[in-house]
Every structure is written in structure tokens, then in C-alpha cells.
Amino acid sequence: MTAGRLPMVDATETAEHPADGAAFRFVDLFAGVGGFHAALKAYGGECVYAVEIDKAAAATYARNWGHDPLGDITNDANDDVMNVPPHEVLAAGFPCQPFSKSGAQRGMDETRGTLYWNILRIIEERKPKVVLLENVRNLAGPRHLHEWQVIIETLRAEGYRVSDTPAIFSPHLLPPARGGRPQVRERVFITATHDPSGIGDDSLDVEPVAYPGVGIDGFEPKIEWHLEDLLDDSHNIPGCNLTSAERSWIDAWDEWVQTWYEQTEGRRPPGFPIWADAWTDLAQVLRDFGGVPDYRDLMDADPLLPQWKAGHLAKNYALYFEHREWIDRWAKRHKIYSNGFPASRRKLEWQAQDAARLWDTVMHFRPSGIRAKRPTYLPALVAITQTSIVGPRQRRLSPRETARLQGLPDWYDFGGQKASATYKQMGNGVNVGAVWHVLREHVARDEEILKSTSAGRKILEAVSGAPLSPDEVLAAMR
């Protein structure tokens, strides 16, 4: 293992001369535990620089990839220092801090004080042939239009061909044979190719390499994903097990769901959030309104009440009014309103369609309630405590299963760190199969530009000649 920083490459090397034996050189910024590294190394790339500020993630990266990335990009790439060596591919899952909007100037000056500016300094200095950036989908949303425009405009100012339309992609849209995983993890990818000849005309704009919600090769995620392909009870650890309180909450709502089916002759549970706390107010509500109110009545009575909340309350009042006899027995039996049943567990969000039982679903304990979904593909891993509960297994996903969801091979070693650290790292990570696919699509789109330089041809050859999935390549690395 290399101690400390990665070895520096001679600064006199140009982007036309990759390191010996490698298809191309890459840098891995905001590296996490190495999702980009996994995909780019599997494509034949050689990492010449990596940086990650989180100590635990950096230690995991070092354990698996042989390089210690611990450091701060702001110290290595700024106005006075450039410690990032020459490379052909720049990859970064960068944090999206608010961009400064002070002053009337646009362009590079507006990025100062953000971590994107440090990326841009590297691009300005090193001119990598391909840039591959990843961020949360919200970066391409209306609230961040300014930030999006700054990124696109500054890349084009440096001579990069990049789409003005966001490329949004999720690994659940990829078939397993192409490295897909049953995780809805929509991310925006910004892919760019250095093409300085296009500056000043329209050739720097191009179609995105992916579109949201479009399955690849006709793949139908809602039909074709099965969680059993991911699960492995041999990796279960005590930290995955449910507490007695958690089991009691699920058991209570499982009985509610089954009773609902019995009382409604098989009609699926309501799709709106079910709020047990709303039912305790019904007697007073009936007196105040002379019957069950609709959402307009509630909003007239309280002008500050948001329409969405008024709608949910009205539906809950109507539901309870019709079914209160058995609901009251259920609430009393399970002590729903006792201290052992916190407010966030007195809510159920049923998104599991016709699943027969709550225990047949995938669940999340959220502040908004217990959310239940069909056991096909999973919601995105997050870096907090909402790890998926697999109802049929009556446990949470194991750390190894979350690594599989991110496309990391089973040899990937988390050492002796706590499960909570692994969950956090996987929640912050980038999916390997998504990176693999997006880079392949980018190279195919910009093939003619890449052919024009030796560095571009090496990238093109490495990516287009690789298999459709990184899985076998990664599995064979150890």
C-alpha cells in the first residue's frame, strides 16, 4: 500500500501519454470508498491521484485499492498550488454546496468558495480528455438552475463538449447482465469531452447520455427485479436484527393491514398516509363541523393549514369514521397511544399495492411513518438510519448487501468497522454499474472527438472493448 499521498506523475507528461501499462490515467476526487475507482480500474484505468476528507471512508478506500486518499482537495488544487498530476479522466462525486450569487459577474468568479471551483482549477490546469461528475438529482432541479448553468458554462469556457440537458440515471434501470442493481438511485451525471475546436459555435452542446426512467435494452424494472438475487443470510450480523419494539410496531400494523383486507373484501389499503393520531380528534371534529369534513372545510376553518395536510386529514377522518369499530379494538389491543408507540410509528405509508401482509414488504422507518413497498427494487441507500427492512427476512439489509446494491464485489473489505459506518459509506457512495454505463454511453456519443487524439483513442478502445457489465471484471481482481 502506498503511504500517504499517491505518487506524483512527472508534471512534464502531457495528457497524450498515459502511465505505462494503463489504458488511461484517472483522478478520483471526493473519492468516498471508491465507486468511481472500481468502474475506472475495471475499464483498465490507473489511478494517479485520489482524495477523500472523511477518515473512515479513506481508510476503507486504502484497504481495498492500495492508495491512501486522506486529504483535502482545497489544499491540493487552488490559486497557488496544483498537486493533482496529469490525467486523462477526471471523476468526481462532488458535494453540491450553495454557489455564491454575490455580484453581477457570471462564470468562474461565481464558483469561488465552493468545491466545484477546485475541480474547475484542475480542469483548467490539466485539461483531462474526459470529465465525469456525479451529484444528487436536485442539482438539476429548478432550485439549482443557477448552479447548473455555472457548471455548464464554465466547462464550455474550458473547451468541453457537454450537454445542457441533465443526464439522470439510476442503477435499477440497468438489467443485471449490464451491472444493474435493484436500487432506485437517481443521480445526475455531467459528462464532458475536451474539444477546444468547438469553442465559439454550437458543437459544444450535445444530447445527454441518459434520460430519467428509461430502462436499458427494454428492461422493465417493476417486473424483472427480484430481491432474492441480492440477499444472503450468511452475511447477517446482529446489527441487522430488529429490536422487540420494532417488531411490535410492525406486528401491530401488519394486523391492521390484514384486518383491512378482511373488512373491505380484499380492497388494497389506502395510498394516502394513514395517521392514527388524527383518529383521536374525530369526536371533536364531528361536533365542530356537524359531520365528517372535506379538505375545503378544514382549510376554511384554518387558513394556515396547507392543502396537502388538509387532504390527508380529511381522508383519515373519513376512513376512521367508516371503520372505527374494529380500529378502536386494534388500537386498544396494541396500545397504539402508549409511550411505547412513538408518534412516527403511529403512521403507515402503504406503497406496496396488493401485498398480503406488511411482513411481505420492504419497509423503512421514517419520520413520516413506516413506509411499505413491494419487495422488488429498493429505495436509494441513504447515509442516515433508514436502512431497508426486508420483511420476509425480518431484518435490515446487511452491510454486505448494501455493498452489493452499490455494485461492489464480495471481496470488498470493510475491515472491523461498525455496521453504521458501512451503511453511511454506502449511502454516500456512487453505484459502480451506473458509472460503468454512463461512461460507456458517453464514449459512444463522443467517439469521433475521442478518435482525434491518442489519449482519446486509448479511452475509446478501453471502454468500447470492455464487457457490458463490470461485475465479472471486478470479481476477478482478487
SULWO-V765844 format. One record per pair of residues at least 24 apart in sequence whose ideal C-beta (glycine too) atoms are under 10 Angstrom apart, sorted by the first residue. I is the first residue (numbers start at 0). J is the second residue. Records with the same first field share a line. If there is no record, write none. Layout:
# SULWO-V765844
I: J, J
This chain:
# SULWO-V765844
0: 61, 62, 64, 65, 66, 67
1: 61, 64, 65, 66, 67
2: 61, 66, 67
3: 66, 67, 68, 69, 70
4: 48, 49, 50, 66, 67, 68, 69, 70, 75, 82
5: 46, 47, 48, 49, 50, 65, 66, 67, 68, 70, 82, 83, 84
6: 47, 48, 66, 84
7: 47, 48, 82, 83, 84, 85
8: 45, 47, 48, 83, 84, 85, 86
9: 84, 85
10: 81, 82, 84, 85, 124, 125
11: 85
12: 47, 84, 85, 86
13: 85, 125, 126, 453, 454
14: 85, 86, 87, 88, 125, 126, 127, 128, 193, 452, 453, 454, 455
15: 85, 87, 128, 452, 453, 454, 455, 457
16: 85, 87, 453, 454, 457
17: 43, 44, 45, 47, 85, 86, 87, 88, 453, 454, 457, 458, 461
18: 44, 45, 46, 47, 84, 85, 86, 87
19: 45
20: 45
21: 45, 46, 47, 87, 457, 461
22: 87, 88, 457, 458, 459, 460, 461, 462, 464, 465
23: 47, 86, 87, 88, 127, 128, 129, 454, 455, 457, 458, 459, 460, 461, 462
24: 48, 84, 85, 86, 87, 88, 89, 127, 454, 457
25: 49, 86, 87, 88, 89, 90, 127, 129, 131, 458
26: 50, 76, 83, 84, 85, 86, 87, 88, 89, 90, 91, 118, 121, 125, 127
27: 51, 60, 64, 66, 68, 86, 88, 89, 90, 91, 92
28: 68, 72, 75, 76, 83, 89, 90, 91, 92, 93, 114, 117, 118, 121, 132
29: 53, 56, 68, 72, 90, 91, 92, 93, 94, 114, 117, 118, 132, 133, 427, 429
30: 56, 57, 60, 64, 66, 68, 69, 70, 72, 90, 91, 92, 428, 429
31: 56, 57, 59, 60, 68, 92, 405, 424, 425, 427, 428, 429
32: 56, 57, 58, 59, 60, 61, 62, 63, 64, 68, 402, 405, 407, 411, 413, 421, 424, 425, 427, 428, 429
33: 59, 60, 61, 62, 63, 64, 66, 68, 407, 411, 424, 428, 429, 431
34: 90, 92, 133, 405, 406, 407, 424, 425, 427, 428, 429, 430, 431, 432, 433, 434
35: 88, 89, 90, 91, 92, 131, 133, 428, 429, 431, 434, 438
36: 60, 63, 64, 66, 68, 90, 429, 431, 434
37: 63, 64, 405, 406, 407, 408, 411, 428, 429, 430, 431, 432, 434, 435, 469, 472, 473, 476
38: 90, 131, 178, 406, 429, 430, 431, 432, 433, 434, 435, 436, 437, 438, 439, 465, 469, 472, 473
39: 88, 90, 131, 431, 434, 435, 438, 461, 462, 469
40: 64, 469, 472, 473, 476
41: 178, 408, 431, 434, 435, 461, 465, 466, 468, 469, 470, 471, 472, 473, 474, 475, 476
42: 88, 434, 435, 438, 439, 442, 458, 461, 462, 464, 465, 469, 472
43: 457, 458, 460, 461, 462, 464, 465, 472
44: 86, 87, 88, 90, 438, 457, 458, 461, 462
45: 86, 87
46: 86, 88, 90
47: 83, 84, 85, 86, 87
48: 72, 75, 76, 82, 83, 84, 85, 86, 89, 121, 125
49: 90
50: 74, 75, 76, 82, 83, 91, 117
52: 94, 114
53: 420, 423, 424, 427
55: 413, 414, 416, 417, 420, 421, 423, 424
56: 420, 423, 424, 427, 428
58: 413, 414, 416, 420
59: 411, 412, 413, 414, 416, 420, 421, 424
60: 424
62: 411, 412, 413, 414, 416
63: 407, 408, 410, 411, 412, 413, 414, 476, 477
64: 411
71: 114, 117
72: 114, 117, 118, 120, 121
73: 114, 116, 117, 120
74: 117
75: 117, 120, 121
76: 114, 116, 117, 118, 119, 120, 121, 122, 123, 124, 125
77: 116, 117, 120
78: 111, 116, 120
80: 120
81: 120, 121, 123, 124, 125
82: 121
83: 117, 118, 120, 121, 122, 124, 125, 127
84: 121, 125
85: 124, 125, 126, 127, 454
86: 121, 125, 126, 127, 128, 129, 454
87: 125, 126, 127, 128, 129, 193, 452, 453, 454, 455, 457, 458, 461
88: 127, 128, 129, 130, 131, 438, 454, 458, 461, 462
89: 118, 121, 122, 125, 126, 127, 128, 129, 130, 131, 132, 191
90: 127, 129, 130, 131, 132, 133, 429, 434, 438
91: 115, 117, 118, 121, 122, 130, 131, 132, 133, 134, 189, 429
92: 131, 132, 133, 134, 135, 186, 188, 427, 428, 429, 434
93: 117, 118, 132, 133, 134, 138, 150, 189
94: 134, 135, 427
95: 134, 135, 137, 138, 143, 146, 147, 150, 187
96: 146
97: 143, 145, 146
98: 143, 145, 146, 147, 148, 149, 150
99: 149
100: 145, 146, 149
105: 145, 148, 149, 152, 153
106: 149, 152, 153, 156
107: 149, 152, 153, 156, 157
108: 149
109: 145, 146, 148, 149, 152, 153
110: 146, 149, 150, 153
113: 146, 149
115: 146, 149, 150, 153
116: 149, 153
118: 150, 153, 154
119: 149, 150, 153, 154, 156, 157
122: 153, 154, 157, 158, 159, 191, 193
123: 153, 156, 157
126: 157, 158, 159, 193, 195
127: 159, 191, 192, 193, 454, 458
128: 159, 191, 192, 193, 194, 445, 448, 449, 452, 453, 454, 455, 456, 457, 458, 459
129: 159, 190, 191, 192, 193, 438, 441, 442, 445, 448, 449, 454, 455, 458, 459, 462
130: 154, 157, 159, 161, 189, 190, 191, 192, 193, 441
131: 188, 189, 190, 191, 429, 434, 437, 438, 441
132: 161, 187, 188, 189, 190, 191
133: 166, 168, 186, 187, 188, 189, 190, 429, 430, 433, 434, 437
134: 165, 186, 187, 188, 189, 429
135: 184, 185, 186, 187, 379
136: 165, 167, 168, 169, 184, 185, 186, 187, 211, 379
137: 185, 187
138: 165, 167, 186, 187, 189
139: 164, 165, 166, 167, 185, 186, 187, 188, 189, 207, 211
140: 165, 187
143: 187
147: 187, 189
150: 189, 191
151: 189, 191, 203, 204
154: 189, 191, 193, 203
155: 191, 194, 197, 198, 203, 204
156: 198, 203
157: 191, 193, 195, 198
158: 191, 192, 193, 194, 195, 196, 197, 198, 203
159: 189, 190, 191, 192, 193, 194, 195, 197, 198, 203
160: 190, 191, 192, 193, 194, 195, 196, 197, 202, 203, 204, 205, 441, 444, 445, 448
161: 189, 190, 191, 192, 194, 203, 204, 205, 207
162: 188, 189, 190, 191, 203, 204, 205, 206, 207, 208, 209, 441, 444
163: 203, 204, 205, 206, 207
164: 204, 205, 206, 207, 210
165: 189, 207, 209, 210, 211
166: 190, 206, 207, 208, 209, 210, 211, 437, 440, 441
167: 207, 209, 210, 211, 212, 213
168: 207, 208, 209, 210, 211, 212, 213, 215, 430, 432, 433, 434, 436, 437, 440
169: 209, 211, 212, 213, 214, 220, 376, 379, 430, 433
170: 220, 376, 379, 404, 405, 406, 429, 430, 431, 432, 433, 434, 435, 436
171: 214, 218, 220, 221, 223, 224, 375, 376, 377, 378, 379, 404, 430, 432, 433
172: 209, 210, 211, 212, 213, 214, 215, 216, 218, 219, 220, 376, 432, 433, 436
173: 214, 215, 216, 218, 220, 406, 430, 432, 433, 435, 436, 467, 468
174: 214, 215, 216, 217, 218, 219, 220, 223, 224, 432, 467, 468
175: 218, 223, 224, 225, 228, 229, 432, 468, 470
176: 216, 218, 466, 467, 468, 470
177: 215, 216, 218, 432, 435, 436, 439, 466, 467, 468, 469, 470
178: 406, 430, 431, 432, 433, 434, 435, 436, 439, 466, 467, 468, 469, 470, 471, 472, 473
179: 214, 215, 218, 220, 223, 224, 376, 406, 430, 432, 433, 435, 436, 468, 470
180: 224, 228, 229, 376, 377, 403, 404, 405, 406, 430, 431, 432, 433, 470
181: 220, 223, 224, 225, 226, 228, 229, 361, 374, 375, 376, 377, 403, 404
182: 224, 229, 376, 377, 378, 379, 380, 387, 401, 403, 404, 405, 406, 430, 432, 433
183: 220, 372, 375, 376, 377, 378, 379
184: 376, 377, 378, 379, 380, 381, 404, 405, 426, 428, 429, 430, 433
185: 211, 212, 379, 433
186: 379, 429, 430, 433, 434, 437
187: 211
188: 429, 433, 434, 436, 437, 438, 440, 441
189: 437
190: 437, 438, 440, 441, 442, 444, 445
191: 441, 445
192: 441, 442, 444, 445, 446, 447, 448, 449, 455, 458
193: 445, 448, 449, 452, 454, 455
194: 445, 447, 448, 449, 451, 452, 455
196: 448, 451
197: 448
202: 448
205: 441, 444, 445, 448
206: 444
207: 437, 440, 441, 444
208: 436, 437, 438, 439, 440, 441, 442, 443, 444, 445
209: 433, 436, 437, 440, 441
215: 436, 440, 467
216: 467
220: 375, 376
221: 373, 375, 376
222: 375
223: 375, 376
224: 373, 374, 375, 376, 377
225: 374, 375, 376
226: 361, 373, 374, 375, 376, 377, 387, 389, 391, 392, 396, 400
227: 374, 389, 391, 392
228: 403
229: 376, 377, 389, 396, 399, 400, 401, 403, 404
230: 374, 389, 391, 392, 394, 396, 397, 399, 400, 403
231: 397, 399, 400, 403, 409
232: 392, 394, 397, 400
233: 397, 399
234: 396, 397, 398, 399, 400, 402, 403, 409
235: 392, 394, 395, 396, 397, 398, 399, 400
236: 394, 395, 397, 398, 399, 418
237: 394, 418
238: 386, 394, 395, 397, 398, 417, 418, 419, 421, 422
239: 386, 388, 389, 392, 393, 394, 395, 396, 397, 398, 399, 400, 418
240: 393, 394, 395
241: 362, 364, 388, 393, 394, 395
243: 339
244: 339, 340, 341, 344
245: 344, 362, 364, 369, 388, 393, 395
246: 358, 393
247: 333, 334, 339, 340, 344
248: 333, 335, 339, 340, 341, 343, 344, 345, 347, 357, 362, 364, 369
249: 344, 356, 357, 358, 360, 362, 364, 369, 371, 388, 390, 393
250: 333, 357, 358
251: 275, 329, 330, 332, 333, 334, 335, 340, 344, 345, 347, 357, 369
252: 329, 333, 335, 344, 345, 346, 347, 349, 356, 357, 358, 362, 368, 369, 371
253: 355, 356, 357, 358, 359, 360, 371, 390
254: 329, 332, 333, 356, 357
255: 322, 325, 326, 329, 330, 333, 335, 347, 349, 357
256: 347, 349, 351, 354, 355, 356, 357, 358, 359, 360, 371
257: 355, 356, 357, 358
258: 322, 325, 326, 328, 329
259: 318, 322, 325, 326, 329, 349
260: 353, 355, 356
261: 325
262: 321, 322, 324, 325, 326
263: 321, 322
265: 353, 355
266: 353
267: 349, 351, 352, 353, 354
268: 318, 347, 349, 350, 351, 352, 353, 354, 357, 371
269: 314, 315, 317, 318, 347, 348, 349
270: 314, 348, 349, 350, 352
271: 310, 311, 312, 313, 314, 315, 318, 348, 349
272: 307, 308, 311, 314, 315, 346, 347, 348, 349, 367, 368, 370
273: 311, 314, 315, 318, 319, 345, 346, 347, 348, 349, 368, 369
274: 308, 311, 312, 314, 315, 316, 318, 319, 342, 345, 346, 347, 348, 367, 368
275: 315, 319, 326, 329, 330, 335, 336, 340, 342, 344, 345, 346, 347, 368
276: 315, 335, 336, 342, 345, 346
277: 311, 312, 313, 314, 315, 316, 318, 319, 345, 346
278: 315, 316, 318, 319, 320, 322, 323, 326, 327, 330, 335, 336, 345
279: 319, 330, 335, 336, 345
280: 312, 315, 316, 319
281: 315, 316, 317, 319, 320, 323
284: 312, 313, 316, 319, 320
285: 316, 320
288: 316
290: 316, 320
291: 316, 317, 318, 319, 320, 321
292: 316, 317
293: 317
315: 346
342: 366, 368
343: 367, 368, 369
344: 368, 369
345: 369
346: 370
347: 371
348: 372
350: 378
351: 390
354: 390
356: 390, 391
357: 390
358: 388, 389, 390, 391, 392, 393
359: 390, 391
360: 388, 389, 390, 391
361: 387, 388, 389, 390, 391, 392, 396
362: 387, 388, 389, 390, 395
363: 387, 388, 395
364: 388, 395
376: 404
377: 401, 404
379: 404, 426, 430
380: 404, 405, 422, 423, 424, 425, 426, 427, 428, 430
381: 422, 423, 425, 426, 427
382: 422, 423, 424, 425, 426, 427, 428
383: 419, 422, 423, 426
384: 419, 422, 423, 426
385: 422, 426
386: 418, 419, 422, 425, 426
395: 422
396: 422, 425
397: 421, 422
398: 422, 424, 425
400: 425
401: 425, 426, 428
402: 428, 431
404: 428, 430
405: 429, 430, 431, 432, 433
406: 430, 431, 432, 433, 434, 435, 468, 469, 470, 473
407: 431, 473
408: 469, 470, 471, 472, 473, 474, 475, 476, 477
409: 473, 474, 477
410: 473, 474, 475, 476, 477
411: 473, 476, 477
412: 477
431: 468, 469, 470, 473
432: 468, 469, 470
434: 469
435: 462, 465, 466, 467, 468, 469, 470, 472, 473
436: 467, 468, 469
438: 462, 465
439: 463, 465, 467
